[in-house]
Amino acid sequence: MTIQRTIDLSQGDNYFRPDVPIFVNRAVESFYKIEHRHDFIEISYVAEGSGTHYIGDQTLQVHQGDIFLIPVGVSHVFRPATTSSSRPLIVYNCVMAQESIRLLLQSFPGGVALATLLDEPDWRQYRDAFGEFRRLFLKLYDIYTTRRSGWNTGLHLAVIELLLFLHSYQDGQSATTQQAGLSNMEAALHFIHNRFHSPLTLIEAAELSGLGERQFYRKFKSRTGMTFIDYVQSVRIDEACRLLRSTDRKIADIASSVGYQDITFFNKLFRKKTGISPREYRKELQL
């Protein structure tokens, strides 16, 4: 006897605003969500934890850093590896109305090439080898949830950026092959963006990139326009700004979470990078 699966239909009308054909959320997956298909395109990013992704007729084990492009009509559901609340499976989802995004891409220079992603009949899986997608999904979520002035424009630009990243993966290379073909600087940048909250040294980054300290210093500054220390500080302050915008955490707690235990130094650095203090930054957002 064949067992029929229950598959719901998710419709974009339940998610999209009249003037915004894009929806972004952060989901803590559970065993209660019903398998579903949808009339929109979905890009999912596994941000934390591990579990199982039932997609189409396949069952996949997923971990932090897995990305899925899910076309219209393909059924899927995520399940966590455990019911323990201390080990959640957290997935960011960016869903978009197919035809609205197609029109957007057609009006954007070079966008026609990206539009091929919208016509993929089969789902695709990617791997976030160097943290680019994590940073981009955090940006998408921040734009969508805070909805500051100009957020609609920023959201559309971020979606184009996301599609551009995916398009660059369309040559079919594995994550391992991609990593091998990247420059030494990519490994160092990945190291910084994923470890910014911990002590970082130029020596560690140089060793990771396979370069001597002096050669690494020159190449890093040529690539980024900043010294190693300036770049690390900028990454940390950018994250502090995001936390000030999107949370009500205390400033000292935010400083600690981005790698600064000395609150006086953090305040001085924040003012140097932004022109105002963390308290003033947060106050301006509330006006």
Disulfide bonds with the S-S distance in Angstrom:
none
